[in-house]
Amino acid sequence: MFVFVAIVFGIAGLIHLYLWHRLVRGTTRPGRWRRVGGAATAGALVLLIATMAVGDQLPSGLRWLTLPGYVWLALMFYLLITLLLLEVPVLAARLATRRPARAKRSAPVPVPVSAPVGAGGPGDAVDPPPPVTDPEPEPDHDPDRRLLLRRGAAITAGAVAVSFTGFGVSRAYKTPTIKRHDIPMPRLDRRADGLRLAVLADLHVGPLLGTGQVERMVEMVNDLDADLVAVVGDVVTSEPGRVREALLPLTRMRGRHGVYYVTGNHEYYVGPEKWTEAAAELDLRVLRNERVEIAHGGGVIDLAGVNDITGAQYADPPDYEATLGGRDQSRPVVLMAHQPVAVHDAAPYGVDLQLSGHTHGGQMFPFNYLVGLQQPVVSGLGNVDGTPVYVTNGAGFWGPPVRVGADPDITLLTLRAI
């Protein structure tokens, strides 16, 4: 863990060094403003490290103090991306405006000649004047033009970063979108046709998402009047005891056949045993490598849940055989698994539908492309190894309270017999 933290903070330091080089050193002349910019960059790095290292240890009433650090994390990211993209056009502009080095032509050096008769001794030569030295060539660039280019790039990057971050904050705290999908299911008994599942994930209750947001999400889920509610992990970012008041509204969440929950990676980071105990107090039925029968309208489905794959690091791994093996193959099974990548291990068991979260839909463009390198489905409904996988964007956020290109959502899935 120490090595991982050291690497993360080292990368943060290198990014801030690059930002200082482009936003401060490249846009100012030596003097007071360069010193001020350097101090501001160093302060931003300290703020970020402090937020990530000790922000969650603050008393509940003071955790809003982490907001500047997390907002700066988003600004830093978009500044970095924009400046890197501008490196090529700025270099091209510099090359296009280069002027060739010029040197003044040297004056001809006089050749010694014999003095005229009577001017001195016979054959005496007149001393030549000192040779003319070529001046140093002029630089091949205009420092003022270079400064102007760098300032233009810095202003552009600042405008882009502020715009994206401001927009993202407004989207992160917006009311989650309700998404509705019909899911065809060949093995579903026609008597169970129309079974409705509300899918909720990634609340990340913590320093920047509290009671008000949780109450709003619970009301939205209850308004859906779903037959069952599937909470697919990452309910918390902080230890349950630190956010107990914010979690209490979850006790009012209702599903006709119950509210079910599986662990996400963050539950393991804060302590899986603490969280599963808290989940029971919140009336969330925890599925830990197990399944239950859901009878609806005369038909039956299996609802299964596996531990998050992060549990393997805490002696609590997912067990697909215990969860999915030896069941009645005549009826469908819906699997709750926090990370979409679990489908590769679940598909051989004939899963009819997997419900996942974890990706946040990428949360901040263009992270969705990076997430896609690890997870087979980033957002919405996909098909992996012949298994339908539905991935919700999640209702909350992690880290920066910023969402760009991936609005929060809550989903209502209706199972259809075909």
C-alpha positions as CSV (number, residue, x, y, z in Angstrom):
1,M,0.0,0.0,0.0
2,F,2.8,2.4,0.9
3,V,4.4,1.8,-2.5
4,F,1.1,2.5,-4.3
5,V,0.6,5.7,-2.3
6,A,4.1,6.8,-3.1
7,I,3.6,6.2,-6.8
8,V,0.3,8.1,-6.8
9,F,1.8,11.1,-5.0
10,G,4.9,11.0,-7.2
11,I,2.7,11.2,-10.3
12,A,0.8,14.1,-8.8
13,G,4.1,15.9,-8.2
14,L,5.3,15.4,-11.8
15,I,1.9,16.7,-13.1
16,H,2.2,19.8,-11.0
17,L,5.8,20.3,-12.1
18,Y,4.6,20.2,-15.7
19,L,1.8,22.6,-15.0
20,W,4.2,25.0,-13.3
21,H,6.5,24.8,-16.4
22,R,3.7,25.6,-18.8
23,L,1.4,27.9,-16.8
24,V,4.0,29.8,-14.7
25,R,7.5,29.6,-16.1
26,G,6.4,29.6,-19.7
27,T,4.1,32.6,-19.3
28,T,6.1,34.9,-17.0
29,R,9.5,36.6,-16.8
30,P,11.7,36.1,-13.8
31,G,10.4,38.1,-10.9
32,R,7.6,38.4,-8.4
33,W,4.8,36.9,-10.5
34,R,6.9,33.8,-11.3
35,R,7.5,33.3,-7.5
36,V,3.8,33.8,-6.8
37,G,2.9,31.2,-9.4
38,G,5.4,28.7,-8.1
39,A,4.1,29.1,-4.6
40,A,0.5,28.7,-5.8
41,T,1.4,25.5,-7.7
42,A,3.2,24.1,-4.6
43,G,0.2,25.0,-2.5
44,A,-2.2,23.2,-4.9
45,L,-0.1,20.0,-4.7
46,V,-0.1,20.2,-0.9
47,L,-3.9,20.7,-0.9
48,L,-4.4,17.7,-3.2
49,I,-2.2,15.4,-1.1
50,A,-3.8,16.5,2.1
51,T,-7.3,16.0,0.7
52,M,-6.5,12.5,-0.5
53,A,-4.5,11.5,2.6
54,V,-6.5,12.8,5.5
55,G,-9.7,14.3,4.1
56,D,-11.8,11.3,5.2
57,Q,-10.5,11.5,8.8
58,L,-12.0,15.0,9.3
59,P,-15.0,15.2,11.7
60,S,-18.2,14.9,9.8
61,G,-19.0,18.6,10.2
62,L,-15.7,19.6,8.6
63,R,-15.6,17.3,5.6
64,W,-16.8,19.9,3.3
65,L,-13.2,21.2,3.5
66,T,-12.2,18.5,1.1
67,L,-14.3,20.2,-1.6
68,P,-11.5,22.6,-2.9
69,G,-9.0,19.7,-3.1
70,Y,-11.3,17.5,-5.1
71,V,-12.4,20.3,-7.4
72,W,-8.7,21.1,-8.0
73,L,-8.2,17.4,-8.9
74,A,-10.7,17.8,-11.7
75,L,-9.2,21.2,-12.8
76,M,-5.7,19.6,-12.8
77,F,-6.8,16.8,-15.0
78,Y,-8.5,19.0,-17.6
79,L,-5.5,21.5,-17.5
80,L,-3.1,18.6,-18.1
81,I,-5.2,17.1,-21.0
82,T,-5.7,20.4,-22.7
83,L,-2.1,21.5,-22.4
84,L,-0.8,18.2,-23.8
85,L,-3.2,18.6,-26.7
86,L,-1.9,22.1,-27.3
87,E,1.8,21.1,-27.4
88,V,1.7,20.2,-31.1
89,P,-0.1,23.3,-32.4
90,V,2.1,25.6,-30.2
91,L,5.2,23.9,-31.5
92,A,3.9,24.2,-35.1
93,A,3.3,27.9,-34.6
94,R,6.8,28.4,-33.2
95,L,8.3,26.6,-36.2
96,A,6.2,28.6,-38.6
97,T,7.3,31.9,-37.2
98,R,11.0,31.1,-36.8
99,R,13.3,33.6,-38.5
100,P,16.6,32.5,-40.0
101,A,19.7,33.4,-38.1
102,R,21.3,36.5,-39.6
103,A,24.9,37.7,-39.3
104,K,26.2,40.9,-40.6
105,R,28.7,40.5,-43.4
106,S,32.3,41.1,-42.2
107,A,34.1,44.1,-43.6
108,P,37.0,43.2,-45.9
109,V,40.3,43.1,-44.1
110,P,42.9,45.5,-45.8
111,V,45.9,43.8,-47.4
112,P,49.3,45.2,-46.2
113,V,50.8,47.3,-48.9
114,S,54.2,48.8,-49.3
115,A,54.5,52.4,-48.1
116,P,55.0,55.1,-50.7
117,V,58.5,56.3,-51.4
118,G,59.4,58.8,-48.7
119,A,56.8,57.7,-46.2
120,G,59.3,55.5,-44.4
121,G,62.0,53.1,-44.8
122,P,62.1,51.2,-48.1
123,G,59.8,48.3,-48.1
124,D,58.2,49.1,-44.7
125,A,54.7,47.9,-44.6
126,V,51.8,49.8,-43.0
127,D,50.2,48.1,-40.0
128,P,46.8,46.8,-41.0
129,P,43.8,47.9,-38.9
130,P,42.4,45.3,-36.4
131,P,40.3,42.7,-38.1
132,V,36.5,43.1,-37.9
133,T,34.9,40.3,-35.8
134,D,31.6,38.8,-37.0
135,P,28.8,39.5,-34.5
136,E,27.0,36.7,-32.8
137,P,24.0,35.5,-34.9
138,E,20.7,36.7,-33.8
139,P,18.5,34.2,-32.1
140,D,16.2,32.2,-34.4
141,H,13.1,33.0,-32.4
142,D,11.4,36.1,-31.0
143,P,11.2,35.7,-27.2
144,D,8.1,38.0,-27.1
145,R,6.4,35.9,-29.7
146,R,7.2,32.7,-27.8
147,L,5.8,34.3,-24.6
148,L,2.7,35.3,-26.4
149,L,2.1,31.7,-27.7
150,R,2.6,30.2,-24.2
151,R,0.2,32.7,-22.7
152,G,-2.4,32.0,-25.3
153,A,-2.1,28.2,-24.6
154,A,-2.4,28.8,-20.9
155,I,-5.5,31.0,-21.2
156,T,-7.1,28.4,-23.5
157,A,-6.3,25.5,-21.2
158,G,-7.6,27.5,-18.2
159,A,-10.9,28.3,-20.0
160,V,-11.4,24.7,-21.1
161,A,-10.6,23.3,-17.6
162,V,-12.9,25.8,-15.8
163,S,-15.7,25.2,-18.3
164,F,-15.5,21.4,-18.1
165,T,-15.2,21.3,-14.3
166,G,-18.0,23.8,-13.7
167,F,-20.3,21.9,-16.1
168,G,-19.3,18.6,-14.4
169,V,-20.1,19.8,-10.9
170,S,-23.6,20.8,-12.1
171,R,-24.1,17.4,-13.6
172,A,-22.8,15.4,-10.6
173,Y,-25.3,17.0,-8.2
174,K,-28.2,16.9,-10.6
175,T,-31.2,14.6,-9.9
176,P,-30.3,11.2,-11.3
177,T,-31.9,10.3,-14.6
178,I,-34.4,7.4,-14.6
179,K,-33.5,4.9,-17.3
180,R,-36.0,2.3,-18.3
181,H,-35.3,-0.9,-20.4
182,D,-37.2,-4.1,-21.3
183,I,-35.0,-7.1,-21.0
184,P,-36.0,-10.2,-23.1
185,M,-35.4,-13.4,-21.1
186,P,-36.0,-16.7,-22.9
187,R,-36.2,-18.9,-19.8
188,L,-38.6,-16.5,-17.9
189,D,-41.9,-18.1,-17.0
190,R,-44.7,-16.1,-18.7
191,R,-46.4,-15.8,-15.4
192,A,-43.5,-13.7,-14.2
193,D,-43.5,-11.5,-17.3
194,G,-43.2,-7.8,-16.3
195,L,-41.1,-8.4,-13.2
196,R,-39.4,-5.0,-12.5
197,L,-36.0,-4.5,-11.0
198,A,-34.7,-1.1,-9.7
199,V,-31.0,-0.9,-10.1
200,L,-29.0,1.4,-7.8
201,A,-25.2,1.6,-7.4
202,D,-22.2,3.8,-6.5
203,L,-23.8,6.2,-4.1
204,H,-20.4,6.8,-2.5
205,V,-21.9,8.3,0.6
206,G,-19.0,10.3,2.1
207,P,-17.6,13.8,2.6
208,L,-19.3,15.4,-0.4
209,L,-22.5,13.4,-0.8
210,G,-24.7,13.3,2.3
211,T,-28.2,13.0,3.7
212,G,-30.1,15.2,1.3
213,Q,-28.8,13.4,-1.8
214,V,-29.5,9.9,-0.2
215,E,-33.1,10.9,0.7
216,R,-33.7,12.1,-2.9
217,M,-32.4,8.8,-4.3
218,V,-34.5,6.7,-2.0
219,E,-37.6,8.7,-2.9
220,M,-36.9,8.1,-6.6
221,V,-36.5,4.4,-6.1
222,N,-39.7,4.1,-4.1
223,D,-41.6,6.1,-6.8
224,L,-40.6,3.4,-9.3
225,D,-42.7,0.9,-7.3
226,A,-40.3,-1.9,-8.3
227,D,-40.8,-5.6,-7.5
228,L,-37.3,-5.8,-6.1
229,V,-34.3,-3.4,-5.7
230,A,-30.8,-4.4,-6.6
231,V,-28.0,-2.3,-5.0
232,V,-24.9,-3.3,-6.7
233,G,-22.1,-2.0,-4.5
234,D,-20.1,1.1,-3.5
235,V,-22.8,2.5,-1.2
236,V,-20.1,4.2,0.9
237,T,-16.7,5.9,0.5
238,S,-16.2,6.5,4.2
239,E,-16.5,4.1,7.1
240,P,-20.2,3.5,7.9
241,G,-19.9,4.9,11.4
242,R,-18.7,8.2,10.0
243,V,-21.7,8.6,7.7
244,R,-24.4,6.9,9.7
245,E,-26.8,9.8,9.6
246,A,-26.5,10.1,5.8
247,L,-27.2,6.3,5.4
248,L,-30.3,6.2,7.5
249,P,-32.7,7.1,4.6
250,L,-31.8,3.8,3.0
251,T,-34.0,2.1,5.7
252,R,-37.0,3.6,3.9
253,M,-36.2,2.1,0.5
254,R,-38.8,-0.4,-0.6
255,G,-39.2,-3.3,-3.1
256,R,-42.1,-5.7,-3.2
257,H,-39.8,-8.7,-2.9
258,G,-37.1,-7.0,-1.0
259,V,-33.9,-4.8,-1.3
260,Y,-30.8,-6.7,-2.0
261,Y,-27.2,-5.7,-2.0
262,V,-23.7,-6.9,-2.9
263,T,-20.3,-5.5,-1.9
264,G,-18.3,-3.2,-4.1
265,N,-14.6,-2.5,-4.0
266,H,-15.0,0.5,-1.6
267,E,-16.8,-1.6,1.0
268,Y,-13.6,-3.6,1.3
269,Y,-11.5,-0.4,1.5
270,V,-13.5,0.8,4.5
271,G,-13.9,-2.6,6.1
272,P,-16.2,-5.4,4.8
273,E,-17.3,-6.7,8.1
274,K,-18.2,-3.2,9.4
275,W,-20.1,-2.5,6.2
276,T,-22.1,-5.8,6.1
277,E,-23.1,-5.2,9.7
278,A,-24.3,-1.7,8.8
279,A,-26.1,-3.0,5.7
280,A,-28.1,-5.4,7.8
281,E,-29.1,-2.5,10.1
282,L,-30.2,-0.6,7.0
283,D,-32.5,-3.4,6.0
284,L,-30.3,-4.3,2.9
285,R,-30.3,-8.1,2.4
286,V,-26.7,-8.8,1.7
287,L,-26.0,-11.6,-0.9
288,R,-22.5,-12.9,-0.2
289,N,-21.8,-15.6,-2.8
290,E,-25.4,-16.8,-2.5
291,R,-28.7,-16.8,-4.3
292,V,-32.4,-16.6,-3.3
293,E,-35.6,-17.5,-5.1
294,I,-37.9,-14.7,-6.1
295,A,-41.5,-15.9,-6.7
296,H,-43.5,-13.5,-8.8
297,G,-46.9,-14.1,-10.4
298,G,-46.6,-17.8,-10.3
299,G,-43.1,-17.8,-11.9
300,V,-39.7,-18.0,-10.2
301,I,-36.3,-16.5,-10.9
302,D,-33.0,-16.9,-9.0
303,L,-31.4,-13.7,-7.8
304,A,-27.7,-14.3,-7.1
305,G,-25.0,-12.1,-5.7
306,V,-21.2,-12.5,-5.6
307,N,-18.6,-10.6,-3.6
308,D,-16.6,-8.0,-5.5
309,I,-13.4,-9.2,-7.0
310,T,-11.5,-6.9,-4.7
311,G,-12.6,-9.3,-1.9
312,A,-9.8,-11.6,-3.0
313,Q,-7.3,-9.3,-1.4
314,Y,-9.2,-9.5,1.9
315,A,-9.7,-13.3,2.1
316,D,-13.3,-12.8,0.9
317,P,-13.3,-13.5,-2.9
318,P,-16.2,-14.1,-5.2
319,D,-17.2,-17.8,-5.4
320,Y,-19.1,-18.4,-8.6
321,E,-19.6,-22.1,-8.0
322,A,-21.2,-21.6,-4.6
323,T,-23.3,-18.8,-6.0
324,L,-24.4,-20.3,-9.4
325,G,-23.6,-24.0,-9.3
326,G,-26.2,-26.7,-8.8
327,R,-29.3,-24.6,-9.5
328,D,-32.5,-25.4,-11.4
329,Q,-31.6,-24.8,-15.0
330,S,-35.2,-24.4,-16.1
331,R,-35.5,-21.0,-14.5
332,P,-33.5,-17.8,-15.2
333,V,-30.9,-16.3,-12.9
334,V,-30.1,-12.7,-12.5
335,L,-26.6,-12.0,-11.1
336,M,-25.6,-9.0,-9.1
337,A,-21.8,-8.4,-9.4
338,H,-20.3,-5.0,-8.7
339,Q,-17.8,-5.0,-11.6
340,P,-18.8,-5.8,-15.1
341,V,-15.6,-7.8,-15.7
342,A,-17.1,-10.5,-13.4
343,V,-19.1,-11.7,-16.4
344,H,-16.1,-13.6,-17.8
345,D,-16.3,-16.0,-14.8
346,A,-20.1,-15.9,-14.5
347,A,-21.0,-16.6,-18.1
348,P,-20.1,-20.3,-18.1
349,Y,-22.9,-20.8,-15.5
350,G,-25.6,-19.7,-17.9
351,V,-26.4,-16.3,-16.4
352,D,-29.4,-14.7,-18.0
353,L,-28.6,-11.2,-16.9
354,Q,-25.8,-9.5,-14.9
355,L,-26.3,-6.3,-13.1
356,S,-23.2,-4.1,-12.4
357,G,-22.0,-0.7,-11.6
358,H,-18.4,0.4,-10.7
359,T,-17.6,2.3,-13.9
360,H,-19.6,5.4,-13.3
361,G,-20.0,5.5,-17.0
362,G,-16.5,6.9,-17.1
363,Q,-17.6,9.8,-14.8
364,M,-15.2,12.3,-16.5
365,F,-14.7,12.3,-20.2
366,P,-12.4,11.0,-21.6
367,F,-12.0,8.5,-18.8
368,N,-14.7,6.4,-20.4
369,Y,-12.2,5.2,-22.9
370,L,-9.7,4.2,-20.2
371,V,-12.3,2.4,-18.3
372,G,-13.2,0.5,-21.4
373,L,-9.7,-1.0,-21.5
374,Q,-10.5,-2.8,-18.2
375,Q,-14.2,-3.4,-18.2
376,P,-16.2,-5.1,-21.0
377,V,-19.2,-2.7,-20.7
378,V,-18.8,0.9,-19.5
379,S,-22.4,2.0,-19.5
380,G,-25.8,0.6,-20.5
381,L,-26.7,-2.8,-21.9
382,G,-24.1,-5.0,-23.5
383,N,-23.5,-8.6,-24.3
384,V,-20.4,-10.4,-23.2
385,D,-19.6,-14.1,-23.9
386,G,-23.3,-14.5,-24.7
387,T,-24.5,-13.0,-21.4
388,P,-26.4,-9.7,-21.3
389,V,-24.8,-7.2,-18.9
390,Y,-26.4,-4.1,-17.7
391,V,-24.1,-1.4,-16.2
392,T,-25.6,1.6,-14.5
393,N,-23.7,4.9,-14.4
394,G,-24.4,5.1,-10.6
395,A,-26.2,7.7,-8.6
396,G,-23.3,9.3,-6.9
397,F,-19.6,10.0,-7.7
398,W,-16.2,9.2,-6.5
399,G,-13.4,11.8,-5.8
400,P,-14.2,15.0,-7.7
401,P,-17.9,16.0,-7.6
402,V,-17.7,16.2,-11.4
403,R,-19.5,14.2,-14.1
404,V,-18.8,15.0,-17.8
405,G,-20.5,12.8,-20.4
406,A,-21.9,10.4,-17.8
407,D,-24.9,11.7,-15.9
408,P,-25.9,9.9,-12.7
409,D,-28.8,7.5,-13.1
410,I,-31.1,5.0,-11.5
411,T,-32.5,2.2,-13.7
412,L,-35.8,0.3,-13.9
413,L,-35.5,-3.0,-15.8
414,T,-38.6,-4.9,-16.8
415,L,-38.1,-8.6,-17.5
416,R,-40.0,-9.9,-20.5
417,A,-40.8,-13.6,-21.3
418,I,-40.1,-14.5,-25.0
